[in-house]
Amino acid sequence: MKRIAIFASGSGSNAEKICEYFEGRTDVQINLILTNNQQAGVIQRARKFQIPVVLFDRKTFYETERVLEILKNNQIDLIVLAGFMMLIPASLLGTYSEKMVNIHPALLPKYGGKGMYGHFVHEAVVTNSEKESGITIHFVNENYDEGNIIFQASCEVTETDTPDDVAKKIQVLEHEHFPRVIDEIVSKLN
């Protein structure tokens, strides 16, 4: 049995799709959802699947080993970042090297880095009159959105698309591909 922990800071729509995808599986299980936001919608979504939620603050995340201890105690094999907004500390990166994945709502290396998330990405894509956008699923390293790319999928951006239109197209790609790519990654873990 491979065990997954999901980190999320927001509404949790990707986390929910991942939980749905793996629900009822005997070889893979979503064991924990961790968040730094006590108002995050992902907390309600986790309850729907009866998945334990771990809430932590910035100080705990960066100045203690508590989050790493929780992951180790739950025998987590893979960490999935699904709308998680904090840079990952070295202790987690060292333990989960090539076992931590993130999804970004653009075709990296374009529109990545600090401050480029969610609506900010879609606004930049529209402002720059891009003809396409998409998603990038990548391994996590010490820098925002710079880990090795695992998978990308694209969608057309038309001249009349608003940032909200682009966001809707991106969310379709996220929900279609992220759970499947996670499944492929987890199947290759020792």
Sequence and secondary structure as in RCSB ss.txt:
>XXXX:A:sequence
MKRIAIFASGSGSNAEKICEYFEGRTDVQINLILTNNQQAGVIQRARKFQIPVVLFDRKTFYETERVLEILKNNQ
IDLIVLAGFMMLIPASLLGTYSEKMVNIHPALLPKYGGKGMYGHFVHEAVVTNSEKESGITIHFVNENYDEGNII
FQASCEVTETDTPDDVAKKIQVLEHEHFPRVIDEIVSKLN
>XXXX:A:secstr
 EEEEEE SS  HHHHHHHHHHTT SSEEEEEEEES TT THHHHHHHTT  EEE  HHHHHH SHHHHHHHHTT
  EEEESS  S   HHHHHHTTTSEEEEESS TTTT STT  HHHHHHHHHHTT SEEEEEEEE  SSTT S EE
EEEEEE  TT  HHHHHHHHHHHHHHHHHHHHHHHHHT  
